[in-house]
């Protein structure tokens, strides 16, 4: 009963934060953290963070959804920049910040300092999108940040695993670490993609035998990220990368166009609700942990006030920003140099772009869950060194990065422009034109066949004219003299059949264009949603 009450309290907190987020000019994550603190201090039930359960419940669906919805062409276009941020920057952060922490705080051993640096390296695009709601991040920059966050989670957590092992055993092997990382990454990606293809194959087999049930299809999609995560973890691979790969693979399953429009409409609503609840619960949970962690923050060091901890938090945050700024600056200039060698003239990026990309490296859910996985005791039973202090430092950096981004990013992003990205206008015009032509051909062919089959050919003619309204702007009118109910019903039935044929042809043309790479995921998703809503109205 208590667990159910905690879940309900968490959902209520997310609901209240959503209302307050619309009323107050404060970033939503900060509101949710404040509500979490209130839950911990107030009479309502609160929860204790269990890292393994947290990873299993919250991360797979969110990472799966991010991998599913991120535009793939934009991701692959900037793949060098994404990998540089997700791999190179993480390693540099672990080494540089780990050495800084060990030098600055002697109470923290070097291996534990590397563990803290590793867990501080992943970024949280959800927090970025929340704090920049009043001044949205340019589309291309946001896609780069999303791609970085999809991959650096796994990199940071792998480094964390090696650092913890070194702290427990006192040894570290670089070749073994490299082999383990390769297995974690490659096996995780492979298992995630395979899980999606296997589950969707079973789903398609059931659909052919029993017909499509939107409820079952949605349930399949909800279970897919958990299946990918658990399968990868059972194989000692990266469950996080498996969830990401499962989401990316889902895109290529979807563009085959096998699902009904009603299924897609309902599934989108369900997934939006899941994402809203999970994202909010993560930050509410963070706020709840602040109180309990603060109570134990000073147990590991002999300081009389929180002053030193505040100084350490600010210093670590500044170090993270300096490392990220330097890496982003070098990466962008190398990208410009490569472009110049290809004959593509590009201007040097403004300092505002580099600064915005630096501040957008907000810490969030992965950092919170990762730091809580630190063991309580060493192999000999002695307490894990500086555990409470390290947890308090990590949570302080999360809050500091959120506050800094909330205050500085919105004014910094106003008017900021990236090098131009390819426009979607031409693609959308192409897609609409091809879909319209295919729909008109199918409707005309079906209209002629129905005119030959029916006793009254004028029914098919009039229904066809009305069905063409969407494509040719025709305004057919039944006329006052056609008042017979049977005739009106026949026309409506025939029109609906013609319209459905046109919609199916439209959708097939759009998926064909996407498979050929002629249009982007963003264009496909927008146009398919238009068609699905029309189909839902016709079949209601």
Buried (B, 14 or more C-beta within 10 A) or exposed (E): EEEEEBBEBBBBBBEBBBEBBEEEEEBBBBBBBBBBBBBBEEEBBBBEBEBEEBBBEBBBBBBBBBBBBBBBBBBEBBEEBBBBBBBBBBBBBBBBBBBBBBEBBEBBBBBBBBBBBBBBBBBBBBBBBBBBEEBEBBBBBBBBBBBBBBBBBBBBBBBBBBBBBBBBEEEBEEEEBEEBBEBBBEBBBBBBBBBBBBBBEEBBEBBEEEEBEBEBBBBBBBBBBBBBBBBBBEBEBBBBBBBBBBBBBBBBBBBEBBBBBBBBBBBBEBBEEBBEBBBBBBBBBBBBBBBBBBEEBBEBBEEEEBEEBEEBBEBBBEBBBBBBBBBBBEBBEEBBEEEEEEEEEEEEBEEBBBBBBBBBBBBBBBBBBBBBBBEEEBEEEEEBBBBBBBBBBBBBBBBBBBBBBBEBBBEBBEEBEBBEBEEBEEBBEBBBEBBBBBBBEBBBEBBBEBBEEBEEBEBBBBBBBBBBEBBEEEEBEEEEEEEEEEBEEBBEEBBBBBBBBBBBBBBBBBBBBBBEEBBBBBBBBEBBBEBBBBBBEBEE
